[in-house]
Amino acid sequence: MSDGRGRALRLLRPGADTLPLSPKEPILTTMLRGPAHRMAGNDTAFSMEGAPSPGRRADTAPLDNRAAELAAGLRDAQAHIDPKFLYDAQGCVLFNAICELEEYYPTRTERAIFEAHRPAIARSLPRRIQWVDLGCGDCAKSRSWLAHVDACRYLGVDIAADCLRHEVAALGRKFPQIACVAVEADFSGDLDLRRHLVDIEEHPPVFFYPGSSIGNFDPERAVALMAAICRQAGPRGSLLISADLRKDRRVMERAYADDLGVTAAFNRNVLRVCNRVLGSDFQPAEFDHESRFDDGHGRIEMRLRARQRQRVCWGTSERIFEAGEDIVTEHSYKYTPAQFDAMLAQAGFSVRNMWTDPRSWFGVFLAQR
């Protein structure tokens, strides 16, 4: 068993060293009923593009809003579920395990780029900055950066309020010279952090959006988000952002369909979230995990495919899923360096630099006004 599989299994079940070669979802589900379910630590939000998420967490929105959003997606001609619903507590445990798998390259590749180029990137930033951590989760990535940049203020932005306050407070204890502020916000819609920033001329903000979660937005929405950041960054502000790059489709597809079956369990788990939030009666075992790279759109498409004709009910509503019919659960856009550079330019950034790994699988971009 590879080191990656071993680490993934330890995250799923303490002390687990082995798993059948062709595991089925019930095996993983059994693991998650035990102590592993508590190993998520904080219930922060993550995405299949690599943590953190686009700033949302399924369990934190008002119940009525979540139920209405799920119902609307299931009624559409092409049924879909917003990927934020993948990340309940059990989903976070599974995603943490996915990040340790050999097939899932984004997390370790980004980490290697940061480690290799952190000094050069830090030298490119102004002094006395405000570090704005979008979708900060457990603040782990920023914890490494704050030791290398000259920051006077940290804004941790996330939707999971309780966890957010705890993690930002811990960060403040580690860096007492930095004013650490927790900002509860869903920046996947309209981003407006101006009231939380102070004197951007004197203390230019650096918006930090790692993990390639920008890929969960379609290109138009991604540009809109980056344009909002550009407007709020001011004349000396910056955006440090990661993006997954296009490569051999076999490499990309394997990252979303691991041999161990963890990604399949992660995807099916969203139907349990539907049952809990919406009161639906999905049978997750009756849906197969599917993922493929759509070359025309330049994205991985993750879906759940009905094994047979079935009726799913919630409240006074229902939907018939025919055999082979799909529910779309995530899109993950992959870009060439030139494509993403053009998107940054469209968003209003004039100075752009990129660092990548030796295989050019992943890109870290620093965009400045």
C-alpha positions as CSV (number, residue, x, y, z in Angstrom):
1,M,0.0,0.0,0.0
2,S,1.4,3.4,-0.9
3,D,2.1,6.0,1.7
4,G,-0.7,8.1,0.4
5,R,-3.3,5.4,0.8
6,G,-2.0,4.6,4.3
7,R,-2.4,8.2,5.4
8,A,-5.8,8.4,3.9
9,L,-6.9,5.3,5.8
10,R,-5.5,6.6,9.0
11,L,-7.7,9.7,8.5
12,L,-10.7,7.5,7.9
13,R,-10.1,5.1,10.8
14,P,-7.4,5.3,13.4
15,G,-5.0,2.4,13.2
16,A,-6.5,1.2,9.8
17,D,-3.7,-0.3,7.7
18,T,-5.5,-2.4,5.2
19,L,-8.6,-2.2,3.0
20,P,-9.9,-4.6,0.4
21,L,-8.6,-3.9,-3.1
22,S,-12.0,-3.1,-4.4
23,P,-13.8,-1.5,-1.5
24,K,-17.5,-0.7,-1.6
25,E,-19.0,2.3,0.0
26,P,-20.5,0.5,3.0
27,I,-16.9,-0.3,4.2
28,L,-16.1,3.4,4.2
29,T,-19.4,4.2,5.8
30,T,-18.7,1.8,8.6
31,M,-15.3,3.5,9.2
32,L,-17.0,6.9,9.4
33,R,-19.4,5.7,12.1
34,G,-16.5,5.3,14.5
35,P,-13.9,7.6,15.9
36,A,-12.9,8.8,12.5
37,H,-15.9,10.9,12.3
38,R,-14.5,13.0,15.1
39,M,-11.1,13.3,13.4
40,A,-12.3,16.2,11.2
41,G,-11.2,18.4,14.0
42,N,-12.8,21.7,13.1
43,D,-15.8,21.6,10.8
44,T,-14.2,23.9,8.2
45,A,-15.2,24.1,4.6
46,F,-13.1,22.4,1.8
47,S,-13.5,21.6,-2.1
48,M,-12.5,19.0,-4.4
49,E,-10.2,21.5,-6.0
50,G,-8.2,21.5,-2.7
51,A,-9.1,23.3,0.5
52,P,-10.5,25.9,1.2
53,S,-14.0,26.1,-0.3
54,P,-15.6,29.0,-2.2
55,G,-16.5,30.4,1.2
56,R,-19.6,28.4,2.1
57,R,-20.5,25.6,4.4
58,A,-23.6,23.5,4.0
59,D,-24.5,23.3,7.7
60,T,-24.3,27.0,8.4
61,A,-27.0,28.5,6.2
62,P,-30.6,28.8,7.5
63,L,-32.3,25.5,7.1
64,D,-35.2,26.9,5.0
65,N,-32.7,28.5,2.6
66,R,-30.7,25.3,2.2
67,A,-33.8,23.2,1.7
68,A,-35.2,25.6,-0.9
69,E,-31.8,25.7,-2.8
70,L,-31.6,21.9,-2.8
71,A,-35.2,21.5,-4.0
72,A,-34.7,24.1,-6.8
73,G,-31.6,22.3,-8.1
74,L,-33.4,18.9,-8.0
75,R,-36.3,20.3,-10.0
76,D,-34.2,21.7,-12.8
77,A,-34.2,19.9,-16.2
78,Q,-30.6,19.0,-15.4
79,A,-30.7,18.1,-11.8
80,H,-27.8,19.6,-9.8
81,I,-26.6,20.0,-6.2
82,D,-24.4,22.9,-5.3
83,P,-20.9,21.5,-4.3
84,K,-21.0,23.3,-1.0
85,F,-23.4,20.6,0.2
86,L,-20.6,18.0,-0.3
87,Y,-18.9,19.4,2.9
88,D,-20.9,18.4,5.9
89,A,-18.8,16.9,8.8
90,Q,-18.6,13.5,7.2
91,G,-17.8,15.0,3.8
92,C,-14.9,16.9,5.4
93,V,-13.5,13.7,6.8
94,L,-13.6,12.1,3.4
95,F,-12.1,15.1,1.7
96,N,-9.2,15.3,4.1
97,A,-8.6,11.6,3.2
98,I,-8.8,12.4,-0.5
99,C,-6.1,15.0,-0.1
100,E,-3.7,12.2,1.1
101,L,-4.3,9.9,-1.9
102,E,-1.7,9.3,-4.6
103,E,-4.2,10.2,-7.3
104,Y,-5.2,13.6,-5.8
105,Y,-2.2,15.8,-6.8
106,P,-3.5,19.4,-6.2
107,T,-2.9,19.6,-2.4
108,R,0.7,18.3,-2.4
109,T,1.6,20.1,-5.6
110,E,0.5,23.5,-4.3
111,R,2.3,22.8,-1.0
112,A,5.6,22.1,-2.9
113,I,5.2,25.3,-5.0
114,F,4.7,27.3,-1.8
115,E,7.7,25.7,-0.1
116,A,9.9,26.3,-3.1
117,H,8.9,29.8,-4.0
118,R,7.6,31.4,-0.7
119,P,10.7,33.7,-0.3
120,A,10.4,35.0,-3.8
121,I,6.7,35.6,-3.5
122,A,7.1,37.2,-0.2
123,R,9.7,39.6,-1.6
124,S,7.2,40.7,-4.3
125,L,4.7,41.9,-1.7
126,P,4.6,45.4,0.0
127,R,5.5,45.9,3.6
128,R,2.9,46.3,6.4
129,I,0.2,44.5,4.5
130,Q,-3.3,43.3,5.4
131,W,-3.5,39.5,4.7
132,V,-7.0,38.6,3.6
133,D,-7.6,34.8,3.8
134,L,-10.6,33.9,1.7
135,G,-12.3,30.7,2.9
136,C,-9.7,30.4,5.6
137,G,-10.9,27.2,7.1
138,D,-8.4,26.2,9.8
139,C,-6.0,29.0,8.8
140,A,-3.2,26.4,8.2
141,K,-2.0,27.8,4.9
142,S,-1.9,31.3,6.2
143,R,-0.1,30.2,9.3
144,S,2.9,29.3,7.1
145,W,2.7,32.5,5.2
146,L,2.5,34.9,8.1
147,A,5.9,33.8,9.3
148,H,7.4,35.1,6.0
149,V,5.4,38.3,5.1
150,D,5.4,41.7,6.8
151,A,1.7,41.8,7.9
152,C,0.1,44.1,10.4
153,R,-3.4,42.7,10.1
154,Y,-5.0,39.4,9.2
155,L,-8.6,38.9,8.1
156,G,-9.9,35.4,8.2
157,V,-13.0,35.1,6.0
158,D,-15.3,32.1,6.2
159,I,-18.9,31.2,6.7
160,A,-18.5,28.8,9.6
161,A,-18.7,31.3,12.4
162,D,-17.9,29.2,15.5
163,C,-14.9,27.5,14.0
164,L,-13.8,30.7,12.4
165,R,-13.6,32.5,15.7
166,H,-11.7,29.7,17.3
167,E,-9.1,29.3,14.6
168,V,-8.5,33.1,14.2
169,A,-8.1,33.5,17.9
170,A,-5.5,30.7,17.9
171,L,-3.7,32.4,15.0
172,G,-3.7,35.6,17.0
173,R,-2.0,33.9,19.9
174,K,0.7,32.6,17.6
175,F,1.3,36.0,16.0
176,P,0.6,38.5,18.7
177,Q,2.1,41.3,16.7
178,I,-0.6,40.9,14.0
179,A,-4.2,42.1,14.6
180,C,-6.2,39.0,13.7
181,V,-9.9,39.5,12.8
182,A,-12.6,36.9,12.0
183,V,-15.0,38.0,9.3
184,E,-18.1,35.8,8.8
185,A,-19.1,36.2,5.2
186,D,-20.1,34.2,2.1
187,F,-18.0,35.8,-0.6
188,S,-19.2,33.4,-3.3
189,G,-21.9,36.0,-4.1
190,D,-21.1,39.7,-3.7
191,L,-17.7,40.2,-2.1
192,D,-17.5,43.4,-0.1
193,L,-14.9,43.5,2.6
194,R,-14.2,47.3,2.5
195,R,-15.6,48.0,6.0
196,H,-13.2,45.4,7.4
197,L,-10.1,46.9,5.7
198,V,-8.2,49.8,7.2
199,D,-6.2,52.5,5.4
200,I,-5.5,50.5,2.2
201,E,-3.0,53.1,1.0
202,E,-0.8,52.7,4.0
203,H,-1.5,49.0,4.5
204,P,-2.3,47.4,1.1
205,P,-4.4,44.2,1.2
206,V,-3.1,40.9,-0.1
207,F,-6.1,38.7,-0.9
208,F,-5.1,35.0,-0.5
209,Y,-7.2,32.4,-2.3
210,P,-5.3,29.1,-2.4
211,G,-6.4,25.6,-3.2
212,S,-7.6,26.2,-6.8
213,S,-11.2,26.6,-5.5
214,I,-11.6,29.3,-8.1
215,G,-12.2,26.4,-10.5
216,N,-15.5,25.7,-8.9
217,F,-16.9,28.9,-10.4
218,D,-17.6,29.1,-14.1
219,P,-15.2,31.4,-15.9
220,E,-17.6,34.4,-16.0
221,R,-18.3,34.1,-12.2
222,A,-14.6,33.6,-11.5
223,V,-13.7,36.8,-13.4
224,A,-16.4,38.7,-11.5
225,L,-15.1,37.5,-8.1
226,M,-11.5,38.5,-9.1
227,A,-12.7,41.9,-10.4
228,A,-14.4,42.5,-7.0
229,I,-11.1,41.7,-5.3
230,C,-9.3,44.0,-7.7
231,R,-11.6,46.9,-6.9
232,Q,-11.2,46.5,-3.2
233,A,-7.5,45.9,-3.2
234,G,-6.7,49.5,-4.0
235,P,-3.7,50.8,-6.0
236,R,-1.1,48.8,-4.1
237,G,-3.1,45.6,-3.4
238,S,-2.6,42.1,-4.6
239,L,-4.2,38.8,-5.2
240,L,-2.3,35.5,-4.5
241,I,-4.4,32.8,-6.0
242,S,-3.9,29.2,-7.1
243,A,-5.4,27.4,-10.2
244,D,-5.3,23.9,-11.4
245,L,-3.7,23.7,-14.8
246,R,-4.7,21.6,-17.8
247,K,-2.7,18.4,-18.3
248,D,-3.1,14.9,-19.5
249,R,-6.8,14.1,-19.0
250,R,-6.0,10.8,-17.5
251,V,-4.2,12.5,-14.6
252,M,-7.1,14.9,-14.1
253,E,-9.7,12.1,-14.2
254,R,-7.8,9.8,-11.8
255,A,-7.8,12.7,-9.2
256,Y,-11.6,12.5,-9.1
257,A,-12.0,8.7,-9.3
258,D,-9.4,7.1,-6.9
259,D,-9.0,3.3,-6.8
260,L,-9.8,3.2,-3.1
261,G,-13.3,4.5,-3.6
262,V,-13.0,7.5,-1.2
263,T,-14.1,10.0,-3.9
264,A,-17.2,7.9,-4.7
265,A,-18.2,7.8,-1.0
266,F,-17.6,11.5,-0.8
267,N,-19.9,12.2,-3.8
268,R,-22.6,9.8,-2.6
269,N,-22.6,11.4,0.8
270,V,-24.2,14.5,-0.6
271,L,-27.4,12.5,-1.0
272,R,-27.4,11.9,2.7
273,V,-27.1,15.6,3.2
274,C,-30.2,16.0,1.0
275,N,-32.1,13.5,3.1
276,R,-31.2,15.3,6.3
277,V,-31.8,18.9,5.1
278,L,-34.6,18.4,2.6
279,G,-36.3,15.3,4.1
280,S,-35.9,13.4,0.8
281,D,-35.6,9.6,0.5
282,F,-32.6,9.2,-1.7
283,Q,-31.0,5.7,-1.6
284,P,-27.3,6.6,-2.1
285,A,-26.3,3.0,-3.0
286,E,-28.6,3.4,-6.1
287,F,-26.4,6.0,-7.6
288,D,-23.0,5.5,-9.2
289,H,-20.2,8.1,-8.9
290,E,-19.1,9.4,-12.3
291,S,-16.5,11.9,-13.3
292,R,-14.9,12.9,-16.6
293,F,-13.1,15.7,-18.2
294,D,-15.2,17.7,-20.7
295,D,-12.6,19.0,-23.2
296,G,-15.0,21.5,-24.7
297,H,-15.7,23.3,-21.4
298,G,-12.3,22.6,-20.0
299,R,-13.6,21.1,-16.7
300,I,-14.0,18.0,-14.7
301,E,-17.7,17.1,-14.3
302,M,-18.6,15.1,-11.2
303,R,-22.0,13.4,-11.2
304,L,-24.2,10.8,-9.6
305,R,-25.9,8.5,-12.0
306,A,-29.1,6.6,-11.3
307,R,-28.6,2.8,-11.6
308,Q,-32.2,2.2,-12.3
309,R,-35.5,4.1,-12.6
310,Q,-36.4,5.4,-9.2
311,R,-38.7,7.9,-7.5
312,V,-37.3,10.4,-5.0
313,C,-39.8,12.3,-2.8
314,W,-39.4,15.3,-0.5
315,G,-42.3,17.1,1.2
316,T,-45.1,17.3,-1.4
317,S,-42.6,17.1,-4.3
318,E,-41.1,14.2,-6.2
319,R,-38.9,13.5,-9.1
320,I,-38.5,10.4,-11.3
321,F,-34.8,9.6,-12.1
322,E,-34.6,7.4,-15.1
323,A,-31.9,4.8,-15.3
324,G,-28.7,6.5,-16.4
325,E,-29.9,10.0,-15.5
326,D,-27.4,12.2,-13.8
327,I,-27.3,14.7,-10.9
328,V,-24.4,17.2,-11.4
329,T,-22.6,17.7,-8.1
330,E,-19.5,19.6,-9.1
331,H,-17.7,21.3,-12.0
332,S,-13.9,21.9,-11.7
333,Y,-12.4,24.2,-14.4
334,K,-8.8,23.6,-15.5
335,Y,-6.9,26.4,-17.2
336,T,-3.8,26.9,-19.3
337,P,-1.5,29.6,-17.8
338,A,-2.4,31.9,-20.7
339,Q,-6.1,31.4,-20.1
340,F,-5.9,32.2,-16.4
341,D,-3.6,35.1,-17.0
342,A,-6.1,36.6,-19.4
343,M,-8.9,36.2,-16.8
344,L,-6.8,38.1,-14.3
345,A,-6.2,40.8,-16.9
346,Q,-10.0,40.9,-17.6
347,A,-10.5,41.3,-13.8
348,G,-8.4,44.5,-13.8
349,F,-4.9,43.3,-12.7
350,S,-2.1,44.7,-14.8
351,V,1.0,43.0,-13.3
352,R,0.8,39.2,-13.1
353,N,3.4,36.5,-12.2
354,M,3.1,32.7,-12.0
355,W,5.0,30.0,-10.2
356,T,4.5,26.3,-11.1
357,D,5.9,22.8,-10.4
358,P,8.4,21.0,-12.6
359,R,5.5,19.3,-14.5
360,S,3.4,22.4,-14.9
361,W,0.4,20.7,-13.3
362,F,-0.5,23.6,-11.0
363,G,-0.1,27.4,-10.9
364,V,0.3,29.9,-8.2
365,F,-0.4,33.4,-9.5
366,L,0.4,36.8,-8.0
367,A,-1.7,39.6,-9.5
368,Q,-1.2,43.2,-8.8
369,R,-2.8,46.5,-9.9
